Amino acid sequence: MPSSAPSASSPGLPPVPEALRRRKRTVLLLYGGIALALALSAGFTEANPLRLAESIGKSLAFSARFLPPSLDLLPQFLRSLGETIIMGFWGSVLATFLAVPLAFLGARNVVGGGAVYYLARGAMDVLRGLNELVLALVFVAALGLGPLPGILALTLHTAGVVGKLLSEAIETVDPGQVEAVRATGAHPLAVILYGIWPQVAPHFTSYTLYHFEVNVRSATVLGLVGAGGIGFDLMQTVRSFRFQDAATVILLIVAAVFVIDKLSARLRRALV
């Protein structure tokens, strides 16, 4: 008579590691906590399916005012779109000059855990915590209307985000390659250049290209507070109830983001 398959509790099977059991309990508690939080906060959101369906119907009826898009001011909108893309480009490029040194100063395996490490980490936290819109409002108040406040706002915020991501990538590099370069008696800068940078350069390229896309979208929003670009045209057309012109602006923004996304993906595949 054939023997039955051993059960999970069979003494012939190895016991489940305690670490795996703790991880399973942690995951169950995490998802249970999320489900409980959603249930408790559902009333606060005032979510009502009937009200939501009614709002969607009203929105679809209102959207008819945006059709057909008007091409009367297309040359002006294209110039504004170019200004928005330039803002995103300048903000991304300038941010790299801040993000790279902050990332290395904020990596524990480069500078240790001293005051420099915590100052760099704190600076990145502050820059990352300040939203581009808040920074743009401050710079518009200080410098006046135009694209420069938007560029500065994008530069500072992006430096904090990219610096944080890059510093974490630096802390995960293979120490063997770093030690091999250091064993040759190389200068600390040479250790960074030949031991660390080749390992994190693909991450840096990917982060920078992605945040260029993000910055173009953010530059659109910054135009709403007077930082120039096509966002300013969007605000003006909506405020003056020129919905067909607003539709043209929205379509241009969507098309620009789509094209930039495809170009960035090609560059990323070619460089990374």
N, C-alpha and C positions, 0 to 999 in steps of 0.2 A: 504494500500500500504506500503510495507516494506521500512523502512528508509535506506538511503544510508550510507555507512561506513564513519566515520568522516575523514576529510582530515588532513594533517600535520599542516595546518594553522587553524584548528578548535579551537575555544576558549575553548573547553572542554579538549584539550590535554595540558600537561605542556610544557612550552617553552623550547627550546634547551638551555642548560647551556652555558653561554658565554665562559667558560673555554674549553668546548668541541669544540665550534666553532673556538676558537683560535688554538687549537691543530690541527684541521682539516686543517686550513689555513697554519699552519706551516709545516705540512706533505706535502701538495700540493706544497708549495714553495721549500721545500727540494728536492723532486723528480723532480720538474721542473728545479731547479738549477743543479742537477746532469745530467739531460738530455741535458741541454744547454751546460754544461762543456764538455760532451762527444762529442757533435756536433762541438763545437769550436776547440777541440783538435784532431779531427779525422785526419786532414791534417798533424799534427805534427808526428803522429804515422807512416805515410807513408804506411798505410794498403792498400794493393792491392790484391783483391781476386785472380786474375790470377797469380800474382807473388807468392802468398801464395801456390796456388795449384802446381805450378811448383817446389817450394822449397820442398813441401811434397813429390813429386815424386822423386826428387834427394835424399832426405833423406832416402826414402825406398830403393832405389837402393844402396846407400852407406851402409845401415845397413846389406846388404848381406855379407859384409866383416867380420862381427862379428860372423857368423855362420860357423860351429858349435862351441860352447864354448870349449876351451881347458882345459883339466884336468891335464896337465903336472905339473903345479905349485900349485895345489890345497892345499897341506899341508902348503905351505908358506902363501897362501892367507887366510887360516883358522886361522893361528897364528895371522896374521895382523887383521883379523876380531875380534878375541878375544881381541886384544889390543884396538881396537876401542870401543868395548862394555865396557871394563874396564875403559877407559877414560870417557865415558858417565856416568858410575856408580859412579866413584869417584867425578866427577864434580857435580853430582846431590846430593850426600851425603854431600859433603863439603859445597855446597850452602845452605843447610838447616841451618847450624850453623850460617850463616850470615843473612839468610832471616828471621828467626823467631825473633831475637831481633830487626832487622830493622823494621819489620812489626809492632811490639808492640810500638816501639818508634815513628813510623810514623802514629799511629792511634790517631785521635783527642780525642776520648772518653777515652783514656788511659792516655795520657800525657798532654792533653789540646792543645792549639794552640801556645805554646811558641817556643823558639829557638830550643829546642830539636826536636820538631815536624818538623820544617822546614828543619833542618839539615838532619834528617833521610829521609825525602821526597826527598830532593835534592840529597842525596847519592844514593837512589834507582833510581832516574831519570838518573843520570850519568851512573850507572852500566847498566841500561836497554838500554840507548841510545848508548852505545858502543857495536858494533857488535862483535860476537865471533871471526870472521875472523880478525878484526882489532886488538883485544886484543891478538890473537895468533901471529900475525906478530910482535907485540911489545915484547912478551915473548920469541919468537924464537930468536929475535935479542939479547935479554938480557941473555937468558939461553942456547941457542943453540938448535939443533934439538932434537926431541924426544917427548914422550907423555906428559911430565910434563908441557910444555907451553900450550898444549891443555887442560889439566885438569884445570890449573889456569884460562884460558880464559873462559871455560865453567862454572867454579865456580862463577866467578864474574858476568857474564851476567845473569846466572840463579838466583843468589841471588837477583838481581835487579828486575827481572820479578816476581818471586814467592813472594818476599817481598811486592811488589806493590799489587798483587792480594790478598794476605793474609791480608794486612792492610785494604783494602776495605771491606773484609769479617768481620774483627774485628769491624769496624765502624757500621756494620749493626746488631750486636748481640742484643738480647733482654735485655734491661737495667734492667728489673725486676729481672732476675736471678742474675745479677751482684750486684744489690742493696741488694738482700736477703743475699748474702754471705758477703757483706761489713757490713751489719747490725749486724752480729755476732761479730764484732770487729776483723775480720781476718786481717792478714798482707796483704799489697798490692800485694805481690807475691802470696799469697793464693787466693786472689780475682781473679787474672789472671788465676791461675791454676784450680780453681773450678767454677769460674763464667763465664770466657770468653773462655778458651781453649776447654771445652767440646762442645761448640757451633760452633767453627771454625775448630776443628780437622778433620771432614769429608772433608771440603774444602782443608785443608792443604794436606791431603792424596791424594786427586784427583789431585791437582796442581802438587805435587811432582812426582806422577806416570806419569802424562802426560809429564812433562818436562824431565823425564828420556828417554822417547821415542824420544823427540825432540833432546836431547843431543847426543843420539847415531847417529842420522842423521847428526847433526852438526859436530860431531867428524869425520865423513867421509870427510866432506868438509875441516876441519882443516888439515887433512893429506896432502892436496894439497899445503899447505904453509910450510910443513916440521914439522908438529906437530905429526907425527907418525900415525900409524893405516893403515887401508886398503885404505884410500884416497891416501896415498903416492904410493901404488902399482897401483892404478888406473891411477894416473898421469904418472907413469913410463911406464906402458903398452901402454897408448895412445901416449905418446911422441915417443916411439920406434916403433910405428905402429904395435904393437902386438894386433890386434883387437880381436882375439879369446880369448886371455888371459883377455883382458879388459871385454869381455862379461861374463866371469866367475866371475870376480870381481863384476860386476854390479848385476848379479844374486844372489851372496852371500849377497850383501847389501840389496837387496829387500827381500830376504828370512829372514834375521835377523830382519829387521824392522817389517815384518809381524808377526813373532813369538813373538817379544817383545810386539807388540800391543795386541796380543791375551792374553799373560800372564798378561799384565798390566790391561786389561779389567776384567780378572778373579779376580785379586787381589783387584781391585777397588770395584767389586761387593761384595767381601767377607769382606772388611774392612769398606766400607762406608755405 
